[in-house]
Amino acid sequence: MKKTLFIIFIFLPLISVEANSFVVKDMRVEGLQRISEGTVFNYLPINVGDSIDSVRIAEAIRSIYDQDLFDDIEFKREGDTLLIIVKERPSIASFEIEGNKDIKTEDLEDALRSVGLVVGRTFDRSVLENVDMFLRDKYYDGGKYGVKIDTNVSDQPNNTVQIKIDVKEGQRSKLRQINIVGNKTFDEEDILADFELNTGNWLSWFRQDDRYSKEALEGDLELLRSFYMDKGYADFRINSTQVTISPKKEDIFVTINIEEGEVYKISDINVVGEMVVPEAYLRAQILVQPQSIFNQALLTASADLMGFLLGATGYANAEIEPVPELDHETKEAKITFYVDAKSRVYVRNINFNGITQVEDEVLRREVRQMEGSYLSNNEMDRTKVLLERLAFIEPGVEYTTIPVPGSPDLVDVDFDLDYRMPGQFSFGIGYSGRQKLILNGGISHANFLGSGDRLSLQLNSGAWQKLYSFSYTDPYKTMDGVSRTFTLNHRDVAQFFSAYSDYSTTSSGFGVNYGIPITDYQRFSFGLSYNSATMTATANSTVQAKEWVANNGELFTGDIFGQLRFTGSKFDTFEIELSWQFDSRNRSLFPTRGTRQQVFFTTAIPGSTVEYIQANYTFTKYIPITKGWIIRLNADTGINHALGDTTATPPYMQFYAGGPDSVRGFKEHWMGPRDSRGRPYGGNVLVAGQAELIVPLPEKLSSQARASIFYDFGNVFNTGSVSFTDKLGSPMEYKPSLKDLKRSVGLAVQWLAPMGLFRFSYAYPLNSFNGSDKYYGDYLEKFQFSVGQAF
């Protein structure tokens, strides 16, 4: 209106002077700098040959002014030529923002473009008002009500301007008080317990939880409604909300006026609408019953379950709305679920975005939703979990359904993926007086050459110790998901040449293992392996080592350089391995829910030089509590036993306990039976368990780190024929016993780094034994650190 009056006022003299009409023979524009003459003519509703008068001129001026390109427009007649004289508005050469700390400059610049502050665009002073309002809203949302914003516009050459915005953020206003007015049944303290808004305490300077924000208040008002409506108050109302600020804009006070109402019971439940699935199936999803107390949360959850049921059969756009009909006299609520199934939706294409390091087939074989089939939320959610469990995919996989233009029953599905480090590489070189030159290194990769295959290669080579291992797994050897793993290993440890002087072992072996999927959660595996080994002992070796060598395998003797005599045992083993695994975890690294169980069984079959059987059972469960708090329960048990003429399983097959993988706070592998030199021999029975409370970390760290409070217990025992003694040489048994389970509590941190998964823990042993003149004591390591594979 103001612009219209301004135009009429300015051009009334012109219109009155040029009241006589004339036919335009030519048109010319003067005063243009950046804007082309064609742009003016494009918006000018007058053409050569037109007869114009004051009315046509007023319309033309208004049409050009509406484009916001000019500050001034003047029409003149020179004979039969229409002369248009304009003054262009300046363009924005640059704009600067200073003084902002809470909001990043690049974020502000991106947001300000949306309100018209764009370099190169024509400058309109009304934009400054929009900029001021926008910035104030941004800072008000963050609780900084004392913010001051000054804008300065300075002319620049070539009809341009420079805009400078100076922000003085001030201090963030603090929430001093929240008042609930109208509550009669519940105390204010109980009502406010779950509010995000908080008046703070002595730790607020660190946690900064006494800040006010509009979004938090809106969320808390919804929590308030839920607080009452989930307890039966179906006609609960929030009458008003007042937010007041102190004169100095430092303190904020919130007052919420409510009307509790009465408790309602549910009188009847109806389901109406198009029944594309049997009504009984839908009713089975309802979590409330007649005569139960009204509960809005259960009604909403019931509607969600119905929607999920319909979504599993292709009705992805189904809408279910529970509508209560309140009888204020009887205090009863009749509930009607209105079901609108809409049309069934089918999937045209499935696409993967954000990742190029993996072959398309590797990702597509994890997809349970088929192209051409109806869209199923069950299959989509399962696909999401399977993708997140790939070691090279970051957690947080998201997918969107995009309608196909012109086909309302078709969608494309786009998965957004982020690539994660798929393995580790390490290499080292060293020198020691005993081992001389030492080389060690390794590589482990879960996406070898983009194929999704897993490769692991480790080496450790010194004068007296050589360890080599190789494994290669193709997780989809067949289209049905049958996996195949090849393993090769060689071990040569000449321990009696070093200061350890126990026994020496040499072994070489290879194996193949196949895994057969039963379901997406279960897998059965079987394998065969062959191992050829020797174990040698000298007069200086432990009693246990000499006994095993003397009683098992094919005996041989020899000497080293004609000086050190030894007795050896050579033995070949053919093993059958069987295992069953159940895994419902939502991801392989840092899972937040799900269970993993594994039963492992191996035996040396007849024809082997030594015969034995071994069984293991592991169990891990993740139970989400709330807001990043998770309980982790873990159990690990095992037993091995010699068969036939074999007196005991080979020493290298013993179980060990203590350390980061079992009972933290106790030295790694130093629990249980001790050999004749007082060092750990291991046991043939393992019992261990852990209970952890995983605590929430900031969102930026949650995918790379994890912190927990833990309780560990465990030990290894002996039920076989291996003989042990105490310090005085008296026979000693290590039979399984609950009282001998070692226990500890402590704190742990895991961190995923490029070199692998770093684990740190500090534990306090609860029942350690210091030892005596007769009995061996526990070796403690309160702080422990380890590096392992991330997959």
N, C-alpha and C positions, 0 to 999 in steps of 0.2 A: 504494500500500500504506500509506504514511504517512497519507494523507488518510482512508483507511478506518478505520485504528486510532484516529485522532483522533476521528472521528465516534462510533465505538463507545464510547470512553472517556468522552466528554462526556455522552452520552445514556443510558448505562446506568442512572444514578439515575432519570432520567425514565421509562425503560421499566419499571423495577421498581416505581416508584410507581404508574404507570398500567397495571399488569399486567391489571386487569379490563377486559374489552372493553365497548364501548358503541356504540350506534347514533348516528351524527352527524346531528343535526337542523339545524345551522347551522354556518357557518365564517366566521371573521373574521381579518383580517391587521392587525397593528400594526407600526409602525416604518418604513413605506415613505416615501420622499422623492421619488425620481425614477422608480422602477419602479412600474408600475401593479399593482393587485390582480389584474387579469386575467392578467398575466404569471405571477404566483405560482400561480394556480389552473391555468394551462395546463400547468405542469410538476408539479403535485401529483396523484399517482395515487389520490386519495381524492375521492369525491363525496358530496354530501348523501344520506343514506339508507344509506350503507355502514356495516357493522359493523367497527370497527377494534380492534386490539390492539397490543401492543408490537412485534410483527413488522411489522405494516403501518406503524406510526409510523417504525420504523428505515428501512424502504424509502422512505417519503416524504421523510425528512430527506436520505437519500442522493441521491434524485432531484433535489431542489432544490439541494443543494450542488454537484452536477455541472455546474450552469450557470455557476459562477464569478461569481455576482452578489452573494453575501452572505458576510460574515465570521462571522456567528453566527446560529443558528436555534434557536428554542425552541418546543416544542409544549406547550400547557396545555389542561386540560379545565375548562370552566365550565358545569356542568350537562351539557346535551346539546350544547353548543356547543364546537367545536374552535377554540382560539385559537392562531394562529401568530404568534410574535413574532420579527422579523428585524432584523438590523443590516446595512444595505447597505454594500457596498464603495464606497470613494470613486471618483469618476470623474477622469480626467485633464483638468485645466483648461488646462494648457500645458506645453510642454517646451522647454528652451533648450539649445543646444550652443555651447560656447565653447572657444577654443584650437585649433580645427582650421584648418589652413592648406593642407595638401596636398589635402584633399578638400573640395569646396564644400559649404556648409551645406545648400543646397537638395537636392544629391545625397544627402547623409546623411539628411536628413529623409524623402525619398522612400523610401530603402532601409529606414529604421527602421520605417516603417509596415508593412512586410512581416513584421516580427517582433512586431507588436502594439502598438507605441508610437504611438497615434493619439489626438489630442485628442477628448474626448467619450466615449472608450471606458472601460469599467470597469477600474480599476487592479488589476493582479495583480503582486505583488512578484516572481513568477518571471520576469516580463517583463524585469526589470532584469538578470537573469543572461543572458538571451538578447541583450539590448542590449550588455552588456559583451563577450560572446563575438563578436558580430557586428562590433563596432568593432575589436576586437583582430585579427580575421581580415583586415579591410580594411587595417589598417596593416601587419600582418605580410606581406600580399601585396605591399605597396610597399616592404618591406625595413626598416621601422621597428619593430624588435623591442624597443626600450626604451620604447615608448609606455606612458603611465600614464593610466588612466581612472577618474575619481571620479564617483559619482552621488549626488545629494542629493534627498530627497523631503521636501517641506514641506507641512503641512496648510493648506488654504485654506477660506474660508467655503463654506457650502452643500455640505458633505461632498465637497469636491474636493481635489486635490493638485496641486502644481507640481513638475515634475521638472527638475533642472538637471544637465547632463552637462559635466564639465570635462575637456578632453583636453590632455595634455602630450605632444606628439608625439615630442620628443627628436630625436636625430640619426639619419639613415638609416645602417643598418649597411652596411659596405663588404665586398665580396667580396675576400678576401685570397689565396685559393689554391684551385685546382681540381686534384685528383689523380686520375689514371687508374691503377688497379691491375689488373694482369693483361694489359696489352698487351705483345706480343712482336714482332709484325710491323711495327707502325707506331709512329713516335715520337709522344710526347704532344703535341708542338707541332703536328704535322700533324692529329692528331685534334681538337684544340681550335680549329683555324683558323676553322671556320665556326660555332662556338658563339656564341650571343647573349650569354651570360654572359661577363664579361671581368674580369680582375683589374686592368685599368686601366693607365694610363701617365701621363706628365706633363701630358697634355691632359684627363685625366678630370675635373678641376675644372670644365672648360667643357662637355665632352660628356656628363658624368655617365654614363659607360658602365661603371662599376665597381659598379653597384647590383645587388643580388640580388632576385630574385622567384621565387616558386614556379612561376608560369606559364612563365617563361623556362627554368627548369630542366627542366620537363616537355617543352618544345619541344626543348631541347638533347639530352635523352635519345633523342628520336625521331631527331634528326640523327645521333646516335651509332650507333643501330641501322642507319640508312640508310648511313652511312659504311662499315660492314662488309658489310652484306647486299648493297649495290650492287657490291661487289668480290668476290662469290662466297662469302662466309662465311655460308652458309644456316643453320647452327646456332649462330650468335652469340647470346650471352645476357648480360644485365645481371643479375648476381647480387644486388647490393644497392647502395643509395645512402644515404650518411650526410651529414647537414648539421649541423655543430656551430657553436655561437656562443660567442664569448669571454665571460668572466665579466662584463665591462662592457657586453656586447651591442653592441659597436662593430664587431667583425670576424666574418666568416663564412667557414667552411672547408667545401668540398664534396669528398667522396671517392666515387668511382664504381668499384665492383668489377665487372670484366667477365671473360668467358671467350670468347676469340676463336673457337675451333673450327677447322675446316679449310675449304679452298676446295672447292666442289662444282661439278660440271659438269652440264648438263641432258642427260638421257638420252633423254627422249621428251616429246612435247606432245600432249595430247588436248583436244578440245572436246566437251562433252556437254551435253545439255539439249534443250529444244524449239527447233528450227531454223525460226524464222519468216522468216529470210533464208537463202540458201544458205550452207552451212558454209564454202565456199571464200572467201566475202566476209568472214566472221569471221576465218578464218585469215590473210587478207591483212593484218589489223590487228595481228598478233602480231609483236613486235619482237625476239624471240629465236628461236634455232634450236637443234636438237639438237647437242650437243657444244660449245655455247658456254658461257661461264662464267655461273653463276647470277647474276642481277641483279634484285633486288626492284623497283627503280625502273622497269625496262623491263617487268616483269610488270604492275605497277600501271598504267603508261602503256598497255600493250596492252589491259587490261581497260577503261580509260577510252575508248580508241578504239572498242572493240566496243560499249560503251554508247552512244557518240555515234552510231555507225552505226545501232543499233537505234532510238535516239531520233529520228533523222532520218526514220524511217518510222512514227513514231507510238507506239513502245513506250517512252514517257517514263519508266516506272517499272522498266525492265529492270535486273536485278542480275547482275553478272558477278564471280565470285570466283575468282582463281587460287590453287589449293591445291597446294603442293609436297609430294611424298612422298619423304622422304629415305632413302637407303640408306647407312647409316653405315659399312658395310664397303667399298663401292666408291666412296664419296664422290660419288654421283650423285643427281640430283634428277629425279623424274618429275613433270611439271607437268600439272595438269588444270584447264581453265577450265570452271567450272560456270555455265551460262547459264540464267537464269530470266527469260524475256522478259515475263512477266505479260501482262495484256490491253492491247490498243491503246487509247490515250486520245484523246478528241476534245474540241475546244474549243467551249464553248457561247457565251460572251460575252467580249469584250475591252473592258476599261475603262481609263480614264486618270485618275489621281489626282494632286492637288497642283497643278493648273494650271487657271486659268479665263480667262486672257488670250488664248487661242487657240481658234479655232473647231474643233469636234471633227473636221470633215472634213480640216483641215490635218494633224492628227496621224494620222488613220486612213489617209490615202493613202500614208503611209510604211510601213504595216504589211504585211508579207509573209505573215504567218500569217493564214489565213482562218478566220473563224467557221464552224463546221459541219464543218471539215476536221480530220483527225487532227493532233495536236500534234507539230510538228517542231522539234527544237532548232536545225536549220540556219536555218529561217525565223525563229525567235525571236531568234537571235543576230544575224541580218542586220537584223531590225527594230530591235533595240537600237542597232546602229551607225548606221542611217539616222536614227533619232530624235536621237542624240547629235550628228550632223552638222548638224542644224538650228541656225542661229545663235542662236536664242532659247531653247535648251534647255541646261541645265547638264550637264556631263559627269557620269557616274556613274548613268545610267539603270538602274533595277533593275525586275525583274518577278517576280511570284509566281504560282504556279498554285494555285487554290483548288478542292478537290474539291466537286462539286455533291452536296448531301445526297440520299441515296437513289439516286444514279446513279454507281456506281463507275468507269464508263468516261467520265465527263464532268468537265471542269474549266472554271472561269472564269480568265481571265488578267488580272491587274491590273498596269499599268505605273505606277510611282511616278516623277513628273517634277518638276523644279524649274525655274522660269522664270528666264531670264537677260536682262540688258539687251540689247534687240534692235537698238540703234543708238545714234547720237550726234546731239547738237544743239549748234550753236555759233553765236555772233553777236558781231560786233565793230564798233566805230565808231572812226574815228581821223581825224587831220588831218596833212598834211605840206605843206611849201612847194611841192613839185613836183606832188603828186597832189591837193592841196586836201582836200576831204572824202572820206573813204574808208569805204565800207560793205562788210563781208564777213560771210558766214555760210553755214550749210549744215545740212542734215539728211540723215541716212541711216538707214533703218529696214528691218529684215529681216522685220517682221511688221506691215505697215501695216494698221491697223484690225482686227487679229486675223485677217487673211486669209492670212497667210503670204507675201504679195506683198512684193517688195523695191522701196523707193522711195529715190531719191537726188536731192537738189537742192542745188546749190552756186552761190554768187554772190560776185563780187568786183568792186566798182565804185569807180573813182576817175576823176580828170580825164583821165588818159592810158592807163588800162588798165581794160577791162571784160571780165569772164569770167563766162559763165553756162552751166550745164549741167543737164540733167534726164534721168533714166532711170527707167523703170518696168518691172519684170519680174514676170510671172505665171508661176511655176514649173510650174504645172499648168493650162495653157490648155486642154488636153484631158484626158480621164480617163486616157489612156495615158501621161501625163507629158510631153507636148510643151510646152516653155516658149516664151514670147514676150517679147521685150524691145524697148521703144521708147526711142530716145534723141533728144534735141535739144540743140544746143550753139551758142553764139555766142562769138566771141573778137574783141576789138578792142584791139590793143596798138600805141599810137603811140609807138614807142620813140625815134624821132629827135627828139621833143619833150623827152625827158628827157636825163639826162646819159649814157645808154648809147649813143645815136647809132649804132645798127647798121642795122636795117631795121624796118619796121612791117608788121603783118599784120592783116587782117580776114578772118574766115571765119565762115560759118553753115552748119549742116548738120543732117540728121536721118537716122535709120536704123531698120531693124527687123531683128531676128534671131530665128531659131527654133532651139530645141535639141531633138533627137530622141534619146530614150534607146535605146541598143542593149541594154545589160544594166544591172543596178544599179551596175555599175562604169564603164561606158563611155557616152559621149554624143557624138553628131555634131551640129554646129551649122552653119547657113548663114545669111547675111544680106545685105541690100542697103543701101547708104547713098548719100546725095548730099551733096556739099559744094561750096559756092561761096566762093571765096577771092580775095583780092588781096594782093600783096606789093609794097611800095614801098621804094625806096632813094634816097638822096641822094648828093651828091658826098662826103659825110663817111662814108658806109657802107663796110663792109669790101669787099675785092676779091671775096670769095666771094659776098656778097649781090648786088653789082652784076652779076657774071657770070650768076648764076642769073636775075635779073630780065630781063637783056638777051636771054637765049637761050631762054626758056621762056614759054609762055602768050601772051596777047594784050597787046601793049604799049600803054601810054598814058602821057601826061605831064601834069604839073600843077604848081601852086605853092600854098603856104600863105601867105595874107595878102599875096600878091604879092612875097614875099621868098624863101622857101625853095623852090627847084625840086626836083622829084622825078620819078623814072621808075618806073612801076608795071607789074605783070603781073597780069592777071586770068585766072583759070582755074577751070573747073568739073570735078569728078571724080565719076564713078559707080563705086562700088566693090562688088566681090563679096567676101564674107568666108566662109571655110571653116575649120572647126576640128574636131579630134578630141581628146577628153579621156578619160583613164583615171584614176579616183580610188578607191583602196581604203583611204584613211585612216580611222581609227576615229572621228575627229571633225574638224571644220573648224578649230577653235581649239585650239592646244596639243595636236596629235595625238601619240600615243605609238608608233604603228606604222602601216605602210601606205605606199603609193606614189601619187604624183600626177604624171601626164605630160600635156603638152598640145602639140599641133602646131597652129600658127595660120598661115593663108595668106590674103593679101589682094592683090587686083590691081585697078588702074583699067582698066575695060573700054574697048574701042574706042568712040569718041564723046566721051571725056573730053579736055579740053584738054591735060592732061599725062598720061603713061602710065607706070606703074611696077608693080613686083611686090615683095612683102615676105613673108618667112617667118620664123617664130619656133619654137623648141623649148625647152620648160622641163621639168625633171625634178627631183623632190624625193622622197627616200625617208627614212623613219624606221625605224630598226632598234633595237628594245629589247635591252638587254644584260642588266641585272639590277638589281632594287631601285631603279627610277627613273632609272637611267643609260641614256641613249638617244643613238644616233649619228644625226645628220641630214646627208644628202648632198644638194647642190643644184647644178644646172647650168642655165645660161641662155645660149642662143645665138640669133643672129638675123642676117639679111642682107636688104638691099633693093637693088634695081637698077632703073635707068631703062630704059624701053622706047621703041621708035620714035624720034621726033625729039626726045624729051625728053633733055636732057643729063645731068640728075641728079635724084634725088628731091627733093621740096621740103625745105628746111632743117628744118622742124618735124617731119619724119619720121625724122630722124637718131637713132641710138642713142647713149646716154650711159652712162658708167661712173664709178664712184667714189661713195662715200657709203654710207648705211645699207642700201641695197637691193642693193649689188654688192660693192665692195671697201672695207670700212670702214677708217678711218684716212686715206684720201685724200679731199680736198674733193669734195663732191657735184657730179657732172657735169664735173669738170675733168680728166678723162683723155682721152688720144688727141689727134686733130688740133686745131690751133689756127688761128684765122682771122688775118687780117692785122693785127689789133690785139692778138694774143696771148691771146685769150679762147677758151673751148671752142666748137668748131663741131659736135662729134659725129662719128660715123663711120657708114658703111653696113654695117659688120660688127661684131658683138658676140660676145665670148667671156668668160664669167664663171662662177665656181664657188665653192662654199663647203662646208667640212667642219666640222661642229660636234659637240662632245661636250656634251650637255645633262646637267646635274648635278641630282641629286634635291634637292627642297626639302621643308620640313615639309608634312604633308598639308593643313593649313589654307590654305597658300599655293599649292599645286600647281595649283589650278583658276584662279587669278588671276594667277600670275606664272611666269616661267621664266628660268633662268640657264644660261649656256653658255660654253664655251671654243671659240674658232673659229679657222679658217685660211681666208682668202679669197684669191682670185686673179682677175685679169681685166683687160680693156682693150677699147677700141674702135679699129677700124682703117678705112682707106679703100682701096677697090679701084675706085672710080668715076673720073669725069673731073674732079672738083673739084680745083683746083690749090691747093697750100699752099707756104709758104716758111718759112724759119727767121728768126731775128731780123735777120740781115744781108740778107735778101731773096733768098737762094739757094733754088732749088726744093728741096722736101723731100717725101719719101714716107712714108706711114704704112701700109705693107704688113703683113699679119698675120705675126706672128713669136712663137714661144714665149718667146724671151728678153725680149720687150717686155711680157710679162704681169706686171702689178704684183701683189705679194703682201704680206699682212699677217697678224698673229696678234693675239689679244686676248680680252677678256672682254665679254660682252653680257648685258643684263637686259631682259626684256619684262614689262610690267605692264598688266593690263587695268583701266582706270579708267572712271568714268562718261563722261568726255569722249572716250574712244577707247583705242586700244592704244598705250601709251607704250613707246618703244624707246630704250635707252641702250647705248652701247658705248664702250669704250676700246681702241684698237688701236695696235699698233706696226708701222709699215711696214718690210718687210724689204729692199726694193730700191728705195727712192725715189731720185730724181735731183734734186739741188739746182739744176741749171741752169748755164749758162755764158754767155759773151759771145755765143755763136752759137745755142745750143739752149735752148728753153724748159724750165723745171724743173717738178717736181711741186708742187702745193699740198696741204699736209697739214692734217688736222683729226683729231687723235688722239682727242679726246672728241667724240662725236656724239649727237644727240638728235632724235627724230622722233615724230610722232603720226600714226597711220593708223587706218583702219577696222578693226574687230574681226571683220569677216566679208567 
